[in-house]
């Protein structure tokens, strides 16, 4: 157990990757509970640094381009900081820490899966093979074993088809091919940036067809929390991070997600993403994010406080079981996500009618904590000056 305290009786936590909305959700969650929250990032221009709940802010070396320097910085900070937990929210940061997890856990809690398992699950090719072998429904998937097989494979596909990177998040690198004549060029283009991509059938969208399950497993591989939601809007419109989403019961997809994660021997947090196939109304597995996910704030607002549960897991060795939560809660990412959805939506007039419908919460905007909006607006500056940040965004 690790019951380290900060100022007075306030537990101290170190939250990394301060750039992202999910990080801001974690900072607010823990800060509202009275935690002393130290927030770190590679740049000062990030939303979480501006939060009233950030007790202290730190700049650190890039985990992606300078992993050795980052680990040296982290160990020094953990030795002097007396933290109860270190909480990365980006996969790259999580995996760098996991590479020296035994040393890290000498000083603090780190409630995440083993690096080797997380790497496997992050590989969509490995995951699709594993899920299919276990009998889970997935889109029809073709692996291109050799580059010379492209033309032969294109003959056996039904169109439209999807070419999908094995390692990416959201819509990064995905290509949609509508007819056979465009398959070779599209495949080679994706392959040049994301080697050996998958080829999958295209599952037509339907209302509420994109959905996910956030889950948390204790270190013995037992489920402790599960939360289901559906994606109402996304940016890009063709498929990407959700800009409006809603909590749902999702009993079927929760059962599938928990079963699959159990089969994997999972520990820590994960988000399992599905699409409901309109042809048979059955959910098909799209991917697992082996980390905290972008719409984390919706879960917190609905009553599943994953950041706090992770703290419990770090300090007590287990955490509360939370499987009930408020249904119908809507959370939005207005700036810039939902605005960009509206501006780029081909059905802009129809989208405009729904745009002003109220949501229960926003990923950034908050009357109680307004300054992160300024941080979000200034967070575009690193894209001009920081090559590491540009590379990170291009891979997500």
C-alpha positions as CSV (number, residue, x, y, z in Angstrom):
1,X,0.0,0.0,0.0
2,X,1.1,3.6,-0.6
3,X,-0.7,6.1,1.6
4,X,1.6,9.1,0.8
5,X,0.1,12.5,1.6
6,X,0.8,16.0,0.4
7,X,-0.1,19.2,2.1
8,X,-1.8,18.4,5.4
9,X,-3.8,15.2,4.8
10,X,-4.1,15.7,1.0
11,X,-2.9,12.7,-1.0
12,X,-0.3,13.7,-3.7
13,X,-0.7,12.5,-7.2
14,X,1.4,13.1,-10.3
15,X,-0.7,13.4,-13.5
16,X,1.1,13.5,-16.8
17,X,0.2,14.4,-20.4
18,X,-1.5,17.6,-19.4
19,X,-2.3,18.6,-23.0
20,X,-5.4,16.3,-23.4
21,X,-9.0,16.7,-22.4
22,X,-8.9,13.3,-20.6
23,X,-6.1,14.6,-18.5
24,X,-8.1,17.7,-17.5
25,X,-10.9,15.4,-16.5
26,X,-8.6,13.5,-14.2
27,X,-7.1,16.7,-12.7
28,X,-10.6,18.0,-12.0
29,X,-11.8,14.7,-10.6
30,X,-8.9,14.4,-8.2
31,X,-8.8,18.1,-7.4
32,X,-12.4,18.2,-6.4
33,X,-11.8,15.4,-3.9
34,X,-9.1,17.5,-2.2
35,X,-6.0,15.8,-3.8
36,X,-2.8,17.8,-4.2
37,X,-2.4,17.4,-8.0
38,X,0.9,18.0,-9.8
39,X,0.4,18.1,-13.5
40,X,3.2,17.6,-16.1
41,X,3.6,18.1,-19.8
42,X,6.3,18.8,-22.4
43,X,4.9,22.3,-22.9
44,X,3.3,25.1,-20.8
45,X,0.6,25.5,-23.4
46,X,-1.9,23.0,-22.2
47,X,-5.4,23.1,-20.7
48,X,-4.7,21.2,-17.5
49,X,-2.0,23.7,-16.4
50,X,-4.6,26.4,-16.2
51,X,-7.0,24.4,-14.0
52,X,-7.7,25.7,-10.5
53,X,-7.2,22.1,-9.4
54,X,-3.6,21.9,-10.6
55,X,-1.6,22.5,-7.4
56,X,1.7,22.5,-9.2
57,X,2.9,22.2,-12.8
58,X,6.0,20.7,-14.3
59,X,7.7,20.6,-17.7
60,X,9.5,17.3,-18.6
61,X,11.5,15.8,-21.5
62,X,9.5,14.2,-24.2
63,X,8.7,10.6,-23.5
64,X,8.6,9.9,-27.2
65,X,11.8,11.5,-28.5
66,X,13.8,11.4,-25.2
67,X,12.6,8.4,-23.2
68,X,15.8,8.0,-21.3
69,X,15.8,11.7,-20.1
70,X,12.1,11.4,-19.3
71,X,12.6,8.3,-17.1
72,X,15.6,10.0,-15.3
73,X,13.4,13.1,-14.7
74,X,10.5,10.9,-13.5
75,X,12.5,8.9,-11.0
76,X,14.0,12.0,-9.6
77,X,10.6,13.6,-9.2
78,X,9.1,10.5,-7.6
79,X,12.0,10.2,-5.1
80,X,11.4,13.8,-4.0
81,X,7.7,14.1,-4.5
82,X,6.2,11.5,-2.1
83,X,3.4,10.7,-4.6
84,X,0.6,8.1,-4.1
85,X,0.2,7.5,-7.8
86,X,1.6,8.5,-11.2
87,X,-1.1,8.8,-13.8
88,X,-0.1,9.0,-17.5
89,X,-3.0,9.4,-19.9
90,X,-1.2,8.9,-23.2
91,X,-0.2,5.4,-24.4
92,X,3.4,6.4,-25.3
93,X,4.0,7.9,-21.8
94,X,2.4,4.9,-20.2
95,X,4.6,2.4,-22.1
96,X,7.8,4.3,-21.4
97,X,7.0,4.2,-17.7
98,X,5.9,0.5,-17.9
99,X,9.4,-0.3,-19.4
100,X,10.9,0.4,-15.9
101,X,7.8,-0.4,-13.8
102,X,9.6,-2.2,-11.0
103,X,11.7,0.9,-10.2
104,X,8.7,3.2,-10.5
105,X,6.7,1.1,-8.1
106,X,9.4,1.4,-5.5
107,X,8.3,5.0,-5.1
108,X,4.6,5.2,-6.2
109,X,1.5,3.4,-7.5
110,X,1.2,2.7,-11.2
111,X,-2.1,0.9,-11.9
112,X,-1.6,-0.1,-15.5
113,X,-1.1,-3.3,-17.4
114,X,2.2,-4.9,-18.3
115,X,4.0,-3.4,-21.2
116,X,4.1,-6.5,-23.4
117,X,0.3,-7.1,-23.1
118,X,-0.6,-3.5,-23.8
119,X,1.7,-3.5,-26.8
120,X,-0.1,-6.6,-28.2
121,X,-3.5,-5.1,-27.6
122,X,-2.5,-1.8,-29.2
123,X,-1.7,-3.8,-32.4
124,X,-5.1,-4.1,-34.1
125,X,-3.9,-7.0,-36.2
126,X,-2.9,-9.0,-33.1
127,X,-6.2,-8.1,-31.4
128,X,-8.4,-9.0,-34.4
129,X,-6.7,-12.4,-34.6
130,X,-7.0,-13.0,-30.9
131,X,-10.7,-11.9,-30.8
132,X,-11.6,-14.1,-33.8
133,X,-9.9,-17.1,-32.3
134,X,-12.0,-16.6,-29.1
135,X,-15.2,-16.3,-31.0
136,X,-15.9,-12.6,-30.8
137,X,-17.6,-10.8,-33.7
138,X,-15.2,-8.6,-35.7
139,X,-15.4,-7.0,-39.1
140,X,-14.2,-9.3,-41.9
141,X,-10.5,-8.7,-41.8
142,X,-7.8,-9.5,-44.4
143,X,-4.1,-9.4,-43.6
144,X,-1.8,-8.6,-46.5
145,X,1.1,-11.0,-45.9
146,X,3.2,-9.8,-48.8
147,X,3.1,-6.6,-50.8
148,X,2.9,-8.6,-54.0
149,X,-0.5,-10.0,-52.9
150,X,-2.2,-6.6,-53.1
151,X,-3.9,-7.2,-56.5
152,X,-5.0,-10.7,-55.6
153,X,-6.5,-9.5,-52.4
154,X,-8.3,-6.6,-54.1
155,X,-10.2,-9.1,-56.3
156,X,-11.7,-10.9,-53.3
157,X,-12.9,-7.8,-51.4
158,X,-16.4,-6.3,-51.3
159,X,-16.5,-2.5,-51.6
160,X,-16.3,-0.1,-49.9
161,X,-13.4,-1.4,-47.9
162,X,-11.4,0.1,-45.1
163,X,-7.6,0.2,-44.9
164,X,-6.6,0.6,-41.3
165,X,-3.2,1.1,-39.6
166,X,-2.3,-1.5,-37.0
167,X,-1.1,1.2,-34.6
168,X,-3.1,4.4,-34.5
169,X,-5.9,6.1,-32.7
170,X,-9.2,7.6,-34.0
171,X,-9.2,8.1,-37.7
172,X,-5.5,8.6,-38.2
173,X,-4.2,6.9,-41.4
174,X,-7.5,5.2,-42.2
175,X,-8.4,5.1,-45.9
176,X,-11.9,4.2,-47.4
177,X,-11.8,2.6,-50.8
178,X,-15.1,2.6,-52.7
179,X,-14.0,0.5,-55.7
180,X,-11.4,-2.1,-56.7
181,X,-9.5,0.3,-59.1
182,X,-8.5,2.5,-56.2
183,X,-7.4,-0.2,-53.8
184,X,-3.7,-0.6,-54.7
185,X,-2.8,3.1,-54.6
186,X,-4.8,3.6,-51.3
187,X,-3.1,0.6,-49.7
188,X,0.4,1.7,-50.7
189,X,-0.2,5.2,-49.4
190,X,-1.3,3.9,-46.0
191,X,1.5,1.3,-45.9
192,X,4.1,4.0,-46.5
193,X,3.2,5.7,-43.2
194,X,1.8,2.8,-41.3
195,X,3.5,-0.5,-42.4
196,X,1.4,-3.6,-43.0
197,X,-2.1,-2.2,-42.4
198,X,-5.3,-4.3,-42.1
199,X,-8.0,-4.4,-44.7
200,X,-11.5,-4.7,-43.3
201,X,-15.1,-4.7,-44.5
202,X,-16.8,-1.3,-44.2
203,X,-19.6,-1.4,-41.6
204,X,-22.2,1.2,-42.5
205,X,-22.9,3.8,-39.8
206,X,-26.2,3.9,-38.1
207,X,-27.7,6.2,-35.4
208,X,-25.9,5.4,-32.2
209,X,-23.8,2.8,-34.1
210,X,-20.5,3.8,-32.6
211,X,-20.2,2.9,-28.9
212,X,-17.6,2.1,-26.3
213,X,-17.1,0.5,-22.9
214,X,-14.6,2.0,-20.4
215,X,-13.5,-0.6,-17.9
216,X,-11.2,-1.0,-14.9
217,X,-9.7,-4.3,-13.7
218,X,-7.8,-4.8,-10.5
219,X,-4.3,-6.2,-10.4
220,X,-5.8,-9.7,-9.9
221,X,-7.6,-9.4,-13.3
222,X,-11.1,-8.9,-11.7
223,X,-13.5,-6.3,-13.2
224,X,-14.1,-3.4,-10.8
225,X,-15.9,-0.8,-13.1
226,X,-17.6,-0.7,-16.5
227,X,-19.2,2.2,-18.2
228,X,-20.9,2.2,-21.6
229,X,-21.6,5.2,-23.9
230,X,-22.6,5.9,-27.5
231,X,-21.0,8.4,-29.8
232,X,-23.5,11.0,-31.1
233,X,-21.0,13.2,-33.1
234,X,-17.4,12.9,-34.2
235,X,-14.7,14.9,-35.8
236,X,-13.7,14.1,-38.5
237,X,-17.3,13.3,-39.4
238,X,-16.2,10.1,-41.2
239,X,-14.9,8.8,-37.9
240,X,-12.7,10.1,-35.2
241,X,-12.8,11.4,-31.6
242,X,-16.3,11.9,-30.3
243,X,-17.4,15.5,-29.9
244,X,-20.7,14.6,-28.3
245,X,-21.5,11.4,-26.5
246,X,-24.1,9.9,-24.1
247,X,-24.1,7.4,-21.3
248,X,-26.1,4.3,-22.0
249,X,-26.9,1.0,-20.2
250,X,-25.2,-1.0,-22.9
251,X,-25.5,-4.3,-21.1
252,X,-24.6,-6.4,-24.2
253,X,-21.4,-4.5,-25.1
254,X,-20.4,-4.3,-21.4
255,X,-20.7,-8.1,-21.1
256,X,-18.6,-8.6,-24.3
257,X,-16.0,-6.1,-23.2
258,X,-15.5,-7.6,-19.8
259,X,-15.4,-11.1,-21.2
260,X,-12.8,-10.1,-23.8
261,X,-10.6,-8.3,-21.2
262,X,-10.8,-11.3,-18.9
263,X,-9.7,-13.5,-21.7
264,X,-6.7,-11.2,-22.2
265,X,-5.8,-11.3,-18.5
266,X,-6.2,-7.5,-18.3
267,X,-5.3,-5.2,-15.4
268,X,-5.9,-1.5,-15.1
269,X,-8.0,0.7,-17.4
270,X,-9.0,0.1,-21.0
271,X,-11.7,1.3,-23.5
272,X,-13.2,-1.3,-25.8
273,X,-14.7,0.2,-29.0
274,X,-17.6,-1.3,-31.0
275,X,-19.7,-0.5,-34.0
276,X,-23.3,-1.8,-34.2
277,X,-23.7,-3.4,-37.6
278,X,-27.1,-2.3,-39.1
279,X,-27.3,-5.5,-41.1
280,X,-27.9,-7.6,-38.0
281,X,-27.9,-5.1,-35.1
282,X,-24.9,-6.9,-33.5
283,X,-21.8,-5.2,-32.1
284,X,-18.5,-5.8,-33.8
285,X,-15.2,-5.1,-32.1
286,X,-13.2,-2.3,-33.6
287,X,-10.3,-1.9,-31.2
288,X,-9.2,-1.7,-27.6
289,X,-7.5,1.5,-26.3
290,X,-5.1,0.0,-23.6
291,X,-5.1,3.3,-21.7
292,X,-7.4,6.1,-20.5
293,X,-9.6,7.3,-23.3
294,X,-10.6,10.7,-24.7
295,X,-14.2,10.8,-23.5
296,X,-13.2,10.1,-19.8
297,X,-15.1,13.1,-18.6
298,X,-18.4,11.6,-19.6
299,X,-17.8,8.6,-17.3
300,X,-16.8,10.9,-14.4
301,X,-19.9,13.1,-14.9
302,X,-22.1,10.0,-15.0
303,X,-20.8,8.7,-11.7
304,X,-17.9,6.4,-12.6
305,X,-14.9,8.2,-11.3
306,X,-12.1,6.2,-13.0
307,X,-9.2,8.6,-11.8
308,X,-10.3,8.1,-8.2
309,X,-10.7,4.4,-8.6
310,X,-7.2,4.2,-10.0
311,X,-5.9,6.0,-6.9
312,X,-7.7,3.5,-4.7
313,X,-6.1,0.7,-6.8
314,X,-2.7,2.3,-6.3
315,X,-2.9,2.9,-2.6
316,X,-5.2,0.1,-1.3
317,X,-4.5,-2.7,-3.8
318,X,-8.1,-2.8,-4.9
319,X,-11.0,-0.4,-5.4
320,X,-14.7,0.1,-5.1
321,X,-16.9,-1.8,-7.6
322,X,-18.9,0.7,-9.8
323,X,-21.2,-0.8,-12.4
324,X,-24.2,1.6,-11.9
325,X,-24.2,5.1,-13.1
326,X,-26.6,7.8,-14.5
327,X,-28.0,7.1,-17.9
328,X,-28.7,9.7,-20.6
329,X,-25.9,12.1,-19.5
330,X,-24.5,14.0,-22.5
331,X,-21.0,15.4,-22.5
332,X,-19.6,17.6,-25.3
333,X,-16.2,18.7,-26.6
334,X,-17.3,22.1,-28.0
335,X,-14.0,23.9,-28.7
336,X,-12.8,23.0,-31.2
337,X,-14.2,19.5,-31.7
338,X,-17.9,20.0,-32.1
339,X,-17.5,23.3,-34.0
340,X,-15.2,21.5,-36.5
341,X,-17.8,18.7,-36.8
342,X,-20.4,21.3,-37.7
343,X,-18.2,23.2,-40.2
344,X,-17.1,20.0,-42.0
345,X,-20.4,18.2,-41.9
346,X,-21.8,17.6,-45.5
347,X,-25.3,17.8,-43.9
348,X,-24.6,21.1,-42.3
349,X,-28.2,22.4,-42.2
350,X,-29.4,19.2,-40.4
351,X,-26.4,19.3,-38.1
352,X,-27.1,22.9,-37.2
353,X,-30.5,22.1,-35.9
354,X,-29.0,19.7,-33.3
355,X,-25.9,21.8,-32.6
356,X,-27.6,24.1,-30.0
357,X,-29.2,21.3,-28.1
358,X,-27.9,21.5,-24.5
359,X,-25.4,19.0,-23.0
360,X,-24.9,18.2,-19.3
361,X,-21.2,18.9,-19.3
362,X,-18.3,19.9,-21.6
363,X,-14.8,18.4,-21.7
364,X,-13.2,21.9,-21.3
365,X,-15.8,24.5,-20.5
366,X,-16.7,24.8,-16.9
367,X,-18.1,27.7,-14.8
368,X,-16.3,26.3,-11.7
369,X,-13.0,26.0,-13.5
370,X,-13.0,28.4,-16.5
371,X,-9.3,29.0,-17.2
372,X,-8.6,25.7,-19.0
373,X,-10.4,27.3,-22.0
374,X,-7.5,29.7,-22.3
375,X,-5.1,26.8,-22.0
376,X,-7.0,25.0,-24.8
377,X,-6.8,28.0,-27.0
378,X,-3.1,28.4,-26.5
379,X,-2.4,24.7,-26.8
380,X,-2.2,25.1,-30.6
381,X,1.0,27.1,-30.2
382,X,3.2,23.9,-29.7
383,X,2.0,22.7,-33.1
384,X,3.9,25.6,-34.5
385,X,7.1,25.4,-32.4
386,X,7.2,21.8,-31.1
387,X,8.1,19.1,-33.7
388,X,7.6,16.3,-31.1
389,X,4.1,17.4,-30.4
390,X,3.4,17.5,-34.2
391,X,4.7,14.0,-34.6
392,X,2.6,12.8,-31.6
393,X,-0.6,14.2,-33.0
394,X,0.1,12.8,-36.5
395,X,0.3,9.3,-35.0
396,X,-3.0,9.5,-33.0
